[in-house]
């Protein structure tokens, strides 16, 4: 900005500005604005000069909001999101026709005058006096730019927008002073470039590049004469001259611009007349914004990325600060999503569960040792148009990140109990009587020093044929409830909740883990992401890593780009390698010869996992992993109304749904495709000796059933009886007597029950 001269007087610019503050701004510069009575102006002539002098010297120009692009791990576009659809381009990337058209119609003396066009002001005053109303304004492009900057700064706040556009002398004074500043600092070409990038062209398009794409599906640099004239004409009133909704009015306005271009010598009259005869030639591209535009069914992953940005302090200390950066846009976000894994997940989901089924499925894959989320999808697609079974509720994540209250994981929680026991020194050969039916042992120690002491509370296995004694390996393969109730009663509740916390296992609703033995059977609601990442701890031999979805972010501000800090996964040891290896050995048996056999990936791809089916079959799970990927699949009714009995899912009739029967095959197909072409490393297994076989007591049952052992077991043992006659499928968690409340002797207990979705 200009300085005072050495003698203390004002520079020529300041003298002109002061003169304008008195003689013009109090009257002439307001041409085109309906002024109130003189006493209501709020600024007298003398006050106008003082206000002008006291205004801040520098105009704070916010970076223009732009679209944000979300990419997968290989650089492919997942979705484009924006607060305002804008792509900033430099002047050389804007058609010369467009540059001439906007100047001709908005400020034909742009290159001859300074910040204010006194000749234009006088012309406007004369025109308005003749018409007896307000028919012509006098703002220069530079002044319009200043006003648009104020509107941009106001964002979507209606109060601030009103302040930025209020028809007062005070605003005009500020506008003029900042216009003088811009003229001195930027020069005409840069002012024109900024104006064309900030201006609203209707149809959600901000800036000439977005407008070119919206109306003509082309770039600003390729606009021809008639296209340029149409866009230039829209600026005065984007709603009135909207070519999509009023072609006739838009055509008249375009032709006015063409005629004006001929009058000022930008084009010949012949060229202008020829262009007037041309149709509008619209090739409209509909606005595409938000996660609803995501490819490969990644709308929910896209939404999760947005939630991470808005909630993680690394992007700003306050929620408002983070939202401002997000709405500002101009971000290129490279995520952890693996396109192969995402495609495979969605393909498997679509094949096994239909959008219009009574129940839904959600699936998530993470990478052990890094916490990277590789895939996230569900059968009910991302949508906001209230179509059947469309939703924006992310069924894979916790409530705080856009999900629901979660779903009881059932028996998929049992390996966490086993890990707590083994980490505490219990051998995997530990045996319990494990009858078909028993009462919860009491009392059981809680973390706070109290005891759970409810007596006479029964728990059963799925089939009457399921009775022990069992060791941990067999009980895990067969998902024996009474074994795991005995186990948690033996070691106490606290080691289990502490192990769960180390593995990142938390309730989806953000509540505290309940202190009751029933947690061994999966009564606390979890999300698929939580369970997939917890099992990744086993796959990485005991190292837990917090989940991450963002690898890098680049932000464009003006013509420069900078890298933003992003959240990093933090890894910590949750259990010893030996404990993890022991769990891997136990769960490998589940998919080889246990309840999860339908989920196995075949001999060439070592895998491990666990089934889960909740009380009354409101939810069914399979959570499994290889050394390089971990995935969780949940199937159920998010509203917790439809039990999965006598139900058709994916075109297949099911009398009863089990974790191994519906979720298991989804997991198998999802993981097979995700892992295709990738290494197939082995687990580090441990030796777990089989228990000695009992002698046959003559009752017809194979009391020494070794089903689930690494040596192949016995598929035809006496334990195949029961309701379904096939123990390939897992047992639901347990049955809770009506009105039963699990709690401590001092009233600190919590209720248990079936899998609430």
C-alpha positions in Angstrom: 0.0 0.0 0.0 1.1 3.6 -0.6 2.8 5.4 2.3 2.8 9.0 3.5 5.4 11.2 1.8 8.5 12.2 3.7 7.1 15.7 4.2 4.2 14.3 6.1 1.6 14.9 3.4 -0.7 12.2 1.8 0.3 10.3 -1.3 -1.7 11.0 -4.5 -3.7 7.8 -3.9 -4.6 8.7 -0.3 -5.6 12.2 -1.4 -7.9 10.8 -4.0 -9.3 8.3 -1.6 -10.0 11.0 1.0 -11.7 13.1 -1.7 -13.8 10.2 -2.7 -14.6 9.5 0.9 -16.3 12.9 1.1 -17.7 13.6 -2.3 -18.3 10.2 -3.9 -18.9 7.7 -1.2 -21.5 9.8 0.6 -23.5 9.9 -2.6 -22.2 9.0 -6.1 -20.7 5.7 -5.3 -24.0 4.6 -4.0 -25.5 4.8 -7.5 -27.7 1.7 -8.1 -28.5 1.3 -4.4 -31.8 2.4 -2.9 -30.7 4.7 -0.1 -32.7 5.5 3.1 -33.2 9.1 4.2 -30.1 11.1 4.8 -30.5 10.9 8.6 -30.5 7.2 8.5 -27.3 6.7 6.5 -25.3 6.2 9.6 -22.3 8.1 8.2 -22.1 11.9 7.6 -19.6 13.3 5.2 -17.0 14.0 7.9 -17.7 10.7 9.5 -17.2 8.9 6.2 -13.6 10.3 5.9 -12.7 9.4 9.4 -14.1 5.9 8.9 -12.2 5.5 5.7 -8.9 6.5 7.4 -9.5 4.1 10.3 -10.2 1.0 8.3 -7.6 -1.8 8.4 -5.1 -1.4 5.6 -5.0 -5.0 4.5 -8.0 -7.0 3.1 -8.0 -10.5 4.6 -8.6 -12.7 1.7 -9.6 -16.2 2.7 -8.4 -19.1 0.5 -11.2 -20.0 -1.9 -13.1 -23.1 -0.9 -12.6 -25.9 -3.4 -13.5 -29.5 -3.9 -11.8 -32.3 -2.0 -10.8 -35.5 -3.7 -10.6 -38.8 -1.7 -8.3 -41.5 -3.2 -7.7 -45.1 -2.5 -4.3 -46.5 -1.6 -3.4 -46.8 -5.3 -4.4 -43.2 -6.2 -7.8 -44.1 -7.7 -10.6 -41.6 -7.0 -13.1 -42.8 -4.4 -15.3 -39.7 -4.2 -15.3 -35.9 -4.6 -16.7 -33.8 -1.9 -17.1 -30.1 -1.5 -18.7 -27.2 0.4 -18.6 -25.2 -2.8 -17.8 -26.8 -6.1 -14.8 -24.9 -7.3 -11.6 -25.6 -9.1 -9.2 -22.7 -9.1 -7.3 -22.1 -12.4 -4.9 -19.4 -13.5 -5.7 -16.8 -16.1 -3.9 -18.6 -18.9 -6.3 -21.6 -18.3 -9.3 -19.4 -19.0 -10.5 -18.8 -22.6 -9.7 -15.3 -23.9 -13.3 -15.1 -25.0 -14.4 -15.6 -21.4 -12.1 -12.9 -20.2 -13.4 -10.4 -22.7 -17.0 -11.4 -22.2 -17.0 -10.8 -18.4 -15.2 -7.5 -18.8 -17.5 -6.3 -21.5 -20.7 -6.9 -19.6 -19.6 -6.2 -16.1 -17.0 -3.5 -16.4 -16.1 -2.4 -19.9 -13.6 0.3 -18.8 -11.9 -2.2 -16.4 -8.5 -1.6 -18.0 -8.8 2.2 -18.1 -10.0 3.2 -14.6 -8.7 2.6 -11.1 -10.4 1.0 -8.2 -13.5 3.2 -8.8 -14.8 4.3 -12.2 -15.9 8.0 -11.7 -17.1 8.1 -15.3 -19.2 5.1 -14.7 -20.5 6.5 -11.5 -21.7 9.7 -13.2 -23.2 7.7 -16.1 -25.1 5.5 -13.6 -26.3 8.5 -11.7 -27.6 10.1 -14.9 -29.2 6.9 -16.1 -30.9 6.3 -12.8 -32.1 9.9 -12.6 -33.7 9.6 -16.1 -35.4 6.3 -15.2 -36.6 7.5 -11.9 -35.4 4.3 -10.3 -32.4 2.0 -9.9 -31.5 0.7 -13.4 -27.8 0.7 -13.4 -25.0 0.3 -10.9 -21.4 1.5 -10.9 -19.3 -1.1 -9.1 -16.1 -2.1 -10.8 -14.9 -5.7 -11.1 -12.4 -4.9 -8.4 -15.2 -3.7 -6.1 -17.2 -6.8 -6.9 -14.2 -8.9 -6.1 -14.0 -7.3 -2.7 -17.7 -8.0 -2.0 -17.3 -11.6 -3.2 -14.3 -12.1 -0.8 -16.5 -10.9 2.1 -19.2 -13.4 1.0 -16.7 -16.2 0.8 -15.4 -15.3 4.3 -19.0 -15.5 5.6 -19.3 -19.0 4.4 -22.7 -20.5 5.0 -23.5 -18.3 8.0 -26.6 -16.4 6.8 -26.0 -13.5 9.3 -22.5 -12.9 8.1 -23.6 -13.2 4.4 -26.2 -10.5 5.1 -23.6 -8.3 6.7 -21.3 -8.8 3.7 -24.0 -7.8 1.2 -25.9 -5.1 3.1 -26.7 -2.0 1.1 -25.0 0.7 3.2 -22.5 3.5 2.7 -20.4 1.9 5.4 -19.9 -1.3 3.4 -19.2 0.7 0.2 -16.5 2.7 2.0 -14.8 -0.5 3.2 -15.3 -2.0 -0.3 -13.6 1.0 -2.0 -10.6 1.1 0.4 -9.9 -2.5 -0.2 -10.4 -2.2 -3.9 -7.7 0.6 -3.9 -5.5 -1.9 -2.1 -6.1 -4.7 -4.6 -5.5 -2.4 -7.6 -2.1 -1.4 -6.2 -1.0 -4.8 -5.0 -2.4 -7.2 -7.6 -2.8 -5.4 -10.9 -5.6 -5.9 -13.5 -4.8 -9.4 -14.7 -4.6 -10.9 -11.3 -7.8 -9.2 -10.2 -9.6 -10.6 -13.2 -8.2 -14.1 -12.5 -9.4 -13.9 -8.9 -12.8 -12.6 -9.9 -13.4 -15.4 -12.4 -12.4 -18.0 -9.7 -14.6 -16.6 -6.9 -17.8 -15.7 -8.7 -21.0 -17.7 -8.4 -22.4 -19.0 -11.7 -25.4 -20.8 -10.4 -26.2 -24.5 -10.4 -23.8 -25.0 -7.4 -20.9 -23.9 -9.5 -18.4 -21.4 -8.1 -15.7 -20.1 -10.4 -15.5 -20.4 -14.2 -13.9 -23.8 -14.3 -16.7 -25.4 -12.3 -19.3 -23.5 -14.4 -17.7 -24.7 -17.6 -17.9 -28.3 -16.4 -21.5 -27.8 -15.2 -23.0 -26.3 -18.3 -20.8 -27.5 -21.1 -18.8 -30.5 -19.7 -15.6 -28.8 -20.8 -12.7 -26.8 -19.4 -12.6 -23.1 -19.0 -9.7 -22.8 -21.4 -11.8 -24.4 -24.2 -14.9 -22.1 -24.0 -15.9 -20.7 -27.3 -17.5 -17.2 -28.0 -21.1 -18.1 -27.4 -20.4 -20.3 -24.4 -18.3 -17.5 -22.8 -21.1 -15.0 -23.4 -23.6 -17.2 -21.8 -21.5 -17.7 -18.6 -20.7 -14.0 -18.4 -24.3 -13.2 -18.6 -25.3 -15.5 -15.7 -23.2 -13.6 -13.1 -25.6 -10.7 -12.8 -28.5 -12.9 -11.6 -27.7 -16.7 -11.5 -31.3 -17.6 -10.8 -32.9 -15.4 -13.4 -30.5 -16.3 -16.2 -30.2 -20.0 -15.3 -30.0 -21.7 -18.7 -31.0 -25.1 -17.3 -34.4 -23.8 -16.0 -35.1 -20.8 -18.4 -33.5 -21.2 -21.8 -35.3 -18.3 -23.3 -34.2 -15.8 -20.7 -30.6 -17.1 -20.7 -30.5 -16.8 -24.5 -31.6 -13.2 -24.4 -29.0 -12.4 -21.8 -26.3 -14.2 -23.8 -27.1 -12.2 -26.8 -26.9 -9.0 -24.8 -23.4 -9.9 -23.8 -22.5 -10.7 -27.4 -23.8 -7.3 -28.5 -21.9 -5.5 -25.8 -18.7 -7.4 -26.9 -19.2 -6.1 -30.4 -19.8 -2.5 -29.1 -16.6 -2.4 -27.2 -14.6 -3.9 -30.1 -13.9 -7.4 -28.6 -15.5 -9.1 -31.6 -16.8 -8.0 -34.9 -20.5 -7.3 -35.3 -20.7 -10.1 -37.9 -19.2 -12.6 -35.4 -21.5 -11.5 -32.7 -24.6 -11.8 -34.9 -23.5 -15.3 -36.0 -23.0 -16.4 -32.4 -26.5 -15.0 -31.5 -28.0 -17.5 -34.0 -26.4 -20.5 -32.3 -28.4 -22.6 -29.8 -27.2 -22.6 -26.2 -25.5 -26.0 -26.8 -25.7 -27.1 -23.2 -24.1 -30.3 -22.2 -25.0 -30.3 -18.5 -23.0 -32.3 -16.0 -25.1 -32.8 -12.9 -23.5 -31.7 -9.6 -21.7 -34.7 -8.0 -20.9 -34.1 -4.4 -20.4 -36.2 -1.3 -19.9 -39.8 -0.4 -23.0 -40.8 -2.3 -20.7 -40.5 -5.4 -18.2 -43.0 -4.1 -17.2 -45.9 -6.3 -16.9 -49.6 -5.4 -19.6 -49.2 -2.7 -17.1 -47.2 -0.7 -19.7 -44.5 0.5 -19.4 -45.6 4.1 -15.7 -45.7 4.0 -15.7 -42.2 2.5 -18.1 -41.1 5.3 -15.7 -42.6 7.9 -12.8 -40.6 6.5 -14.9 -37.4 6.9 -15.7 -38.4 10.5 -12.0 -39.0 11.2 -11.2 -35.5 9.9 -13.9 -33.8 11.9 -13.1 -35.5 15.1 -9.3 -36.0 15.3 -7.5 -33.1 17.0 -4.6 -33.4 14.6 -6.7 -31.5 12.1 -7.6 -28.7 14.5 -8.0 -28.0 18.2 -11.7 -27.5 18.1 -14.6 -29.0 16.1 -15.2 -25.6 14.5 -11.6 -25.3 13.4 -11.7 -28.8 11.8 -15.0 -28.1 10.1 -13.6 -24.9 8.6 -10.6 -26.7 7.1 -12.9 -29.5 5.7 -15.4 -27.0 4.2 -12.5 -25.0 2.8 -11.6 -28.1 0.8 -8.8 -28.2 -1.7 -7.7 -31.4 -0.1 -6.3 -34.5 -1.8 -6.8 -37.3 0.7 -5.0 -40.6 0.1 -6.6 -43.3 2.1 -5.7 -46.8 3.2 -8.5 -48.4 1.2 -7.2 -51.3 -0.9 -9.3 -51.3 -4.2 -8.9 -55.0 -4.6 -10.1 -55.8 -1.1 -13.0 -53.3 -1.4 -14.1 -54.7 -4.7 -14.0 -58.2 -3.2 -15.9 -57.3 -0.1 -18.7 -55.6 -2.0 -18.9 -58.5 -4.5 -19.3 -61.0 -1.7 -21.8 -58.9 0.1 -23.9 -58.4 -3.0 -23.9 -62.1 -3.8 -24.9 -63.3 -0.3 -27.2 -60.7 1.1 -29.6 -58.6 -1.0 -30.4 -55.0 -0.5 -34.1 -55.7 0.1 -33.6 -58.6 2.5 -35.1 -58.3 6.0 -31.6 -58.3 7.4 -28.4 -56.6 6.4 -24.7 -57.4 6.5 -21.6 -55.3 7.2 -18.0 -56.3 6.6 -14.6 -54.7 7.3 -11.0 -55.7 6.6 -7.9 -54.4 8.3 -4.2 -55.0 8.0 -2.5 -56.6 11.0 0.5 -54.8 12.3 -0.5 -51.4 10.7 -4.1 -50.8 11.6 -4.9 -49.8 8.0 -8.5 -50.2 7.1 -8.5 -52.0 3.7 -12.2 -52.4 3.0 -15.6 -51.4 4.5 -19.0 -52.2 3.0 -22.5 -53.3 3.7 -25.6 -54.6 1.9 -27.7 -51.6 2.4 -26.2 -48.9 0.1 -25.3 -45.4 1.0 -28.2 -43.2 0.2 -30.2 -40.2 1.4 -33.3 -40.4 -0.8 -35.3 -42.6 1.5 -35.3 -45.5 -1.0 -35.9 -48.9 0.4 -33.1 -50.0 2.7 -30.8 -47.1 1.7 -29.1 -45.5 4.7 -26.3 -43.2 5.8 -25.8 -45.2 9.0 -22.5 -46.9 8.8 -23.1 -50.4 10.2 -19.4 -51.2 10.4 -18.3 -48.5 12.9 -19.0 -47.1 16.4 -21.7 -44.6 17.1 -19.2 -41.8 17.5 -17.9 -42.3 14.0 -21.3 -42.4 12.2 -22.4 -45.9 13.2 -25.1 -47.3 15.5 -25.1 -48.8 18.9 -23.4 -52.0 17.7 -24.3 -55.7 17.9 -23.6 -58.4 20.3 -20.7 -60.4 19.0 -21.7 -63.6 20.6 -19.1 -66.3 20.7 -16.6 -64.3 18.7 -15.7 -62.7 22.0 -14.6 -66.1 23.5 -11.0 -65.9 22.1 -10.5 -62.7 24.1 -11.4 -64.6 27.2 -9.0 -67.4 26.2 -6.2 -64.9 25.6 -6.7 -63.4 29.1 -6.6 -66.8 30.6 -3.5 -68.0 28.7 -1.7 -64.6 29.3 -2.4 -65.2 33.0 -0.7 -68.5 33.0 -3.5 -71.0 32.4 -2.6 -73.8 30.0 -4.6 -74.4 26.8 -5.0 -78.0 28.0 -7.2 -76.8 30.9 -10.4 -78.9 31.2 -13.8 -78.2 32.7 -16.7 -80.6 33.1 -18.7 -78.4 30.7 -22.1 -80.1 31.0 -25.0 -79.3 28.6 -26.6 -77.1 31.2 -25.2 -75.5 34.4 -25.5 -72.4 36.6 -23.1 -69.5 36.4 -20.5 -70.2 39.1 -20.6 -67.5 41.8 -19.0 -65.4 43.2 -16.8 -64.0 40.5 -14.3 -61.2 41.0 -14.8 -57.8 39.3 -12.2 -55.1 38.6 -13.4 -52.8 41.3 -13.0 -55.3 44.1 -16.7 -56.3 44.2 -18.0 -59.6 43.3 -20.7 -60.8 41.0 -22.7 -63.1 43.2 -26.0 -64.0 41.4 -26.8 -67.7 42.0 -29.1 -70.0 40.1 -28.6 -68.3 36.8 -28.5 -71.1 34.1 -26.6 -71.3 30.8 -26.8 -74.0 28.2 -25.1 -75.2 25.1 -26.8 -75.3 21.7 -27.4 -79.1 21.6 -28.0 -81.6 24.4 -25.2 -83.7 22.9 -22.7 -81.0 23.7 -21.3 -82.0 27.1 -17.8 -82.4 28.4 -15.4 -82.7 29.8 -13.7 -80.5 27.3 -10.3 -78.9 26.9 -9.8 -75.4 25.6 -9.1 -76.5 22.0 -12.2 -78.7 21.6 -14.4 -76.2 23.5 -13.2 -73.4 21.2 -13.7 -75.4 18.0 -17.2 -76.5 19.2 -18.0 -73.1 20.8 -19.1 -74.6 24.1 -20.8 -72.0 26.3 -20.5 -73.8 29.6 -16.7 -74.2 29.1 -16.2 -70.4 28.7 -18.6 -69.6 31.5 -16.4 -71.8 33.8 -13.3 -70.2 32.4 -14.2 -66.6 33.1 -15.5 -67.6 36.5 -12.2 -69.1 37.2 -9.9 -66.2 36.2 -12.3 -63.4 37.1 -13.9 -60.7 35.0 -11.1 -58.1 35.3 -8.4 -59.9 33.3 -10.9 -60.2 30.5 -11.9 -56.6 30.3 -8.3 -55.5 30.7 -7.3 -57.8 27.8 -10.2 -56.4 25.7 -9.1 -52.9 26.3 -5.5 -53.7 25.2 -7.0 -55.1 22.0 -9.0 -52.0 21.4 -12.3 -53.7 22.1 -14.9 -51.2 23.3 -18.7 -50.9 23.2 -20.0 -49.3 20.1 -22.1 -46.9 22.0 -19.0 -45.6 24.0 -20.3 -47.0 27.3 -18.2 -49.0 29.8 -17.7 -52.7 29.5 -20.1 -54.4 31.9 -18.7 -56.3 34.8 -20.6 -59.6 34.5 -19.5 -63.2 33.6 -21.9 -63.1 30.6 -19.4 -61.0 28.7 -17.6 -64.2 28.0 -20.5 -65.1 25.7 -20.4 -61.8 23.8 -23.2 -59.7 25.4 -21.5 -56.3 24.9 -22.4 -54.6 21.6 -19.4 -54.2 19.3 -18.9 -53.0 15.7 -17.4 -55.0 12.9 -14.4 -52.6 12.7 -13.7 -53.2 16.4 -13.8 -57.0 16.0 -11.8 -57.1 12.8 -9.1 -54.9 14.4 -9.1 -56.9 17.6 -8.5 -60.2 15.8 -5.7 -58.5 13.8 -3.9 -58.4 17.2 -3.8 -62.2 17.1 -2.6 -62.2 13.5 0.2 -59.8 14.3 1.4 -62.1 17.2 0.1 -59.9 20.0 0.6 -56.3 18.7 -2.4 -54.1 18.7 -2.5 -51.2 16.3 -5.1 -48.4 16.4 -7.2 -48.3 13.1 -6.3 -45.7 10.5 -8.0 -44.7 7.3 -5.8 -41.8 6.0 -2.3 -42.1 4.7 -1.6 -38.6 3.6 -3.3 -35.2 2.8 -2.2 -32.5 0.5 -4.0 -29.1 0.7 -4.0 -26.6 -2.1 -4.1 -23.0 -0.9 -4.1 -20.5 -3.8 -1.4 -21.6 -6.1 0.6 -23.5 -3.5 0.2 -27.0 -2.0 1.2 -28.2 1.4 1.1 -31.5 3.3 -1.1 -31.8 6.4 -0.2 -33.9 9.4 -2.4 -37.0 9.6 -3.3 -39.4 12.4 -0.8 -42.3 12.8 -1.5 -45.7 14.0 0.0 -46.4 17.4 1.0 -50.0 18.2 1.4 -51.6 21.5 1.8 -55.1 22.8 -1.5 -56.5 24.1 -0.2 -60.0 24.8 2.9 -62.1 24.5 3.8 -63.8 21.2 3.2 -67.2 22.8 -0.3 -66.2 23.9 -1.2 -65.0 20.4 0.4 -68.1 18.8 -1.7 -70.3 21.1 -4.9 -68.4 20.2 -4.0 -68.7 16.5 -3.6 -72.5 17.0 -7.0 -72.7 18.7 -8.8 -70.6 16.0 -7.1 -72.4 13.1 -8.9 -75.5 14.4 -12.2 -73.7 14.2 -12.0 -73.2 10.4 -10.4 -76.5 9.7 -12.7 -78.8 11.7 -15.0 -76.7 13.8 -18.0 -74.4 13.6 -16.2 -72.2 11.0 -15.4 -74.9 8.5 -17.5 -73.3 5.8 -15.3 -70.2 6.1 -12.0 -71.9 5.4 -9.8 -70.6 2.7 -8.3 -73.9 1.7 -5.0 -75.7 2.3 -2.9 -73.1 0.4 -4.0 -70.2 2.6 -3.7 -70.7 6.3 -6.6 -68.9 8.2 -8.1 -68.8 11.6 -11.4 -67.4 13.0 -14.4 -67.8 15.2 -18.2 -67.9 14.7 -20.7 -66.1 16.8 -24.5 -66.4 17.0 -26.5 -64.4 19.6 -29.5 -65.4 21.7 -32.7 -65.6 19.6 -30.5 -65.2 16.5 -30.7 -61.5 16.2 -27.1 -61.4 14.9 -24.6 -63.8 13.5 -20.9 -63.2 13.0 -17.7 -64.6 11.5 -14.4 -62.9 12.5 -11.3 -64.4 11.0 -7.9 -63.7 9.7 -4.7 -64.7 8.0 -1.3 -63.4 9.0 -1.7 -60.5 6.5 -5.5 -59.6 6.7 -8.2 -59.6 9.3 -11.9 -59.3 8.5 -15.2 -59.3 10.4 -18.7 -60.0 8.9 -21.9 -59.3 10.8 -25.4 -60.3 9.6 -28.6 -59.2 11.3 -31.4 -56.7 11.6 -30.0 -53.2 12.6 -33.4 -52.5 14.2 -33.2 -55.7 16.3 -36.7 -56.8 15.3 -36.2 -59.7 12.9 -34.9 -63.0 14.3 -33.0 -65.0 11.8 -35.3 -68.1 11.8 -37.3 -69.2 8.8 -35.8 -66.4 6.7 -34.6 -66.0 3.2 -31.2 -64.2 2.8 -29.7 -63.7 -0.5 -32.3 -65.9 -2.1 -31.5 -68.8 0.2 -33.9 -70.2 2.7 -32.6 -70.6 6.2 -34.4 -72.4 9.0 -31.8 -71.1 11.4 -28.9 -68.8 10.7 -25.5 -69.6 12.3 -22.2 -67.7 12.3 -20.7 -70.4 10.1 -23.6 -70.7 7.7 -24.2 -67.1 6.4 -21.4 -64.8 7.7 -18.8 -67.6 7.2 -19.2 -67.9 3.4 -19.4 -64.1 3.0 -16.1 -63.9 4.9 -14.6 -66.7 2.8 -15.4 -65.2 -0.6 -14.5 -61.7 0.6 -11.1 -62.7 1.9 -10.3 -65.0 -1.0 -10.7 -62.2 -3.5 -8.9 -59.6 -1.3 -5.9 -62.0 -0.9 -5.7 -63.2 -4.5 -2.2 -62.8 -5.7 -0.8 -62.0 -2.3 1.6 -64.0 -0.2 0.2 -66.8 2.0 2.4 -66.8 5.1 2.0 -69.4 7.8 1.1 -68.9 11.5 3.5 -69.6 14.2 1.6 -72.5 15.8 2.2 -74.1 19.2 1.8 -77.7 20.2 -1.4 -78.3 22.3 -1.6 -81.9 23.4 -4.9 -83.7 23.1 -6.6 -84.9 26.3 -6.6 -88.6 26.9 -9.6 -90.4 25.4 -12.1 -91.9 27.8 -13.0 -95.5 27.5 -16.3 -96.2 25.8 -19.0 -96.5 28.5 -21.4 -98.3 26.2 -23.9 -95.4 26.0 -23.4 -95.0 22.2 -21.7 -91.7 22.5 -18.1 -91.0 21.5 -17.1 -89.5 24.8 -13.6 -89.0 23.5 -14.6 -86.7 20.7 -11.5 -84.9 19.5 -13.4 -82.8 17.0 -11.4 -79.6 16.3 -7.9 -81.0 17.1 -5.0 -80.5 14.7 -4.8 -84.3 14.1 -8.1 -84.2 12.3 -10.4 -85.2 15.1 -13.5 -87.3 14.5 -16.3 -85.8 12.3 -18.6 -88.7 13.1 -18.5 -88.7 16.9 -21.5 -88.9 19.2 -21.6 -85.1 19.6 -23.3 -84.6 16.3 -26.8 -85.1 17.7 -29.1 -82.3 18.9 -31.5 -79.9 17.3 -29.8 -79.7 14.0 -27.8 -82.9 13.9 -24.7 -81.1 12.7 -22.2 -79.3 14.9 -20.5 -77.7 11.9 -22.6 -74.7 13.0 -21.9 -72.8 16.2 -24.0 -72.4 19.3 -25.8 -69.3 20.0 -24.5 -67.5 23.1 -26.9 -68.6 25.7 -30.5 -68.2 26.9 -31.3 -65.7 29.6 -34.4 -66.2 31.8 -37.0 -63.5 31.3 -36.5 -60.5 33.6 -33.1 -61.7 34.8 -30.7 -58.9 35.7 -27.1 -59.8 36.1 -25.4 -57.8 38.7 -23.2 -57.7 41.8 -24.3 -58.2 45.4 -24.0 -54.5 45.9 -26.2 -53.6 42.9 -23.5 -52.7 40.5 -24.3 -55.4 37.9 -25.7 -55.0 34.4 -28.3 -56.8 32.5 -27.4 -59.5 29.9 -29.4 -61.0 27.1 -29.5 -61.7 23.4 -27.7 -59.8 20.7 -29.3 -56.4 20.5 -28.6 -54.8 17.1 
